[in-house]
């Protein structure tokens, strides 16, 4: 058996001058990226638009529910204000507290409901909380005196 000389084996191994397979791979990758990138960006934009529309719809639904809830609560407050208990001088504090607590049971989303005099002293409140306290500096009281 004859063994070919070493230089004959080396000539049989093809040299990758200029590395054509690497260049072909990079060119393919660049072409694929050039095609896919705009598609991905358009898809992303569509997803963001859809998410924005969904958020707008959810916000509108929440606002409508809050508005309906506040309107219903305002009707309850107006009805409550019509009770003679709140017009009496001096008011019947125990009866006023019972009426406020009844309203709170029907509207549990409110953690506290109170009845004050014109100067901002809490006369009656749910759970007796803040009764006798001056709340005239609180934003909700100031807003209430302005009809807000």
ABEGO torsion letter per residue (X at the ends): XBBBBAAAAAAABBBBBGGAAAAAAAAAAAAAAAAAAAAAAAAAAAAAAAAAAAAAAAAAAAAAAAAAAAAAAAAAAAAAAABAAAABOBBBAAAAAAAAAAAAAABAABABBBBBBAAGBBABBBGGBGBGBBAAABAAAAAAAAGX
